[in-house]
Amino acid sequence: MLTRNFTRSLVTSVAVALLPLVSWAQVLPEDRVDLLYHSYDGDNIEITGPSLLVRKKLTKNFSGYANYYVDSISSASIDVLSYASPYKEKRTEISVGGDYLLGDTILKGGVTTSDEKDYEAKSAYFGVSQDVFGGLTTIRLGFARGWDDVGQVTDPDFSEEVDRRSYRIGVSQVITKDLLMSFDFEAITDEGFLNNPYRQVRYRDFSVPEGYLWQPEVYPNTRTSSAFAIGGRYFLNPGEAAYGSMRFFSDSWGITAWNADIGYTYRLNSRWLLDVNYRFYTQTAADFYSDLFEFSSQQNFLGRDKELSTFNNHSFRFEVSYDMSVDWWELLDRGTANFSYTYIDFNYDDFRNVLEGGDVGNEPLFGFAADVFQIYVSFWY
């Protein structure tokens, strides 16, 4: 469970890779099959696994999909090695859903279940997408609900729950024949056991040689957050496009964050498509975060998760897509082979690497680099 934030981030990046970036009119997604293999390697965490997505129009107005996704996780991260032992686990996720076309409106819905040995998650979503003003403007509304069951492998009697709700609204606007803009807002509420049952915080104690001891984290049992994003894509010459976006985030725990990305897509010829992207992310720390507390139970809420600290990261992504010839199989319309590589550099401003030793509270600041690979093939039929 220590790595579920990493895996969810990876799932998101995979989903983005498999979906179109823009839509000029309300049409159902095309029939397709995507087979993907992903790999994440950073901070001594390795996450690998396959994903299979199948989408099919069942009627002229309805398209359904099913997705099977697996993470095999091996972790010896700084969080684990500081006070625990390396571990391995497997997470399996299954999603089903569909899109229903009703005139200029698309209704979307689906459910997802995710299971690992100490964490079970279930979620459902519903969305509406409506074209107005002759298709130049698309309005999107969405709601998602999640139910998580938190366990602990070292304590079979440990059982907690988390309730999550997400509300979304977005607008896509054709500005000119070459420029498309999008605006999105999301509000999220989380309630229940929101921290990790394994993670601990450290506090000063000079009675031991290390100069500090550990105690379990304590988080608030509620969290509300909101995010606003703006993005655009400008079509240059045929086969060329530049794009970018910015996103602003804040929550009731005191975290404020923003990120920006810029990218360029270029078609070399009828078969080869290249895409490059740069992204920057930065955030402030949560109100109850500290790398080192002065004494045990110093305050009501205690957190030392590095994802709650002040940090930033830089991401560089390169993706190449090749249109394959599928004349050898009459059932297929076309196919693509795709490869993407992302390099991520993480830098923490107030999270220290206790594994390297040093004066208590003055250990070297932590940072690491991660490599993310995705290889997938897509077939339209």
LINFEN-V714544 format. One record per backbone hydrogen bond with DSSP energy under -1.0 kcal/mol. NH is the residue of the N-H (numbers start at 1). CO is the residue of the C=O. If there is no record, write none. Layout:
# LINFEN-V714544
NH_CO, NH_CO
This chain:
# LINFEN-V714544
4_1, 7_3, 8_4, 9_5, 10_6, 11_7, 12_8, 13_9, 14_10, 15_11, 16_12, 17_13, 18_14, 27_25, 32_55, 33_379, 34_53, 35_377, 36_51, 37_375, 38_49, 39_373, 40_47, 41_371, 42_45, 45_42, 46_74, 47_40, 48_72, 49_38, 51_36, 52_68, 53_34, 54_66, 55_32, 56_64, 58_62, 59_62, 63_99, 64_56, 65_97, 66_54, 67_95, 68_52, 69_93, 70_50, 71_91, 72_48, 73_89, 74_46, 75_87, 76_44, 81_77, 82_78, 84_80, 87_75, 89_73, 91_71, 92_115, 93_69, 94_113, 95_67, 96_111, 97_65, 98_109, 99_63, 100_107, 101_61, 102_105, 105_102, 106_129, 107_100, 108_127, 109_98, 110_125, 111_96, 112_123, 113_94, 114_121, 115_92, 116_119, 119_116, 120_149, 121_114, 122_147, 123_112, 124_145, 125_110, 126_143, 127_108, 128_141, 129_106, 130_139, 131_104, 132_137, 136_133, 137_132, 138_172, 139_130, 140_170, 141_128, 142_168, 143_126, 144_166, 145_124, 146_164, 147_122, 148_162, 149_120, 150_160, 151_118, 155_152, 158_155, 160_150, 162_148, 163_191, 164_146, 165_189, 166_144, 167_187, 168_142, 169_185, 170_140, 171_183, 172_138, 173_181, 174_136, 175_179, 176_179, 180_233, 181_173, 182_231, 183_171, 184_229, 185_169, 186_227, 187_167, 188_225, 189_165, 190_223, 191_163, 192_221, 193_161, 194_192, 201_215, 203_213, 204_293, 205_211, 208_205, 211_208, 213_203, 215_201, 217_199, 218_302, 223_190, 225_188, 226_250, 227_186, 228_248, 229_184, 230_246, 231_182, 232_244, 233_180, 234_242, 235_178, 236_240, 240_237, 241_265, 242_234, 243_263, 244_232, 245_261, 246_230, 247_259, 248_228, 249_257, 250_226, 251_255, 252_224, 254_251, 257_249, 258_282, 259_247, 260_280, 261_245, 262_278, 263_243, 264_276, 265_241, 266_274, 267_239, 268_272, 269_272, 273_321, 274_266, 275_319, 276_264, 277_317, 278_262, 279_315, 280_260, 281_313, 282_258, 283_311, 284_256, 286_308, 287_253, 289_286, 290_303, 293_202, 302_218, 303_288, 308_305, 309_306, 311_283, 312_347, 313_281, 314_345, 315_279, 316_343, 317_277, 318_341, 319_275, 320_339, 321_273, 322_337, 323_271, 324_335, 329_326, 332_329, 333_380, 334_380, 336_378, 337_322, 338_376, 339_320, 340_374, 341_318, 342_372, 343_316, 344_370, 345_314, 346_368, 347_312, 348_366, 349_310, 353_364, 354_352, 356_353, 362_359, 366_351, 368_346, 370_344, 371_41, 372_342, 373_39, 374_340, 375_37, 376_338, 377_35, 378_336, 379_33, 380_334, 381_31
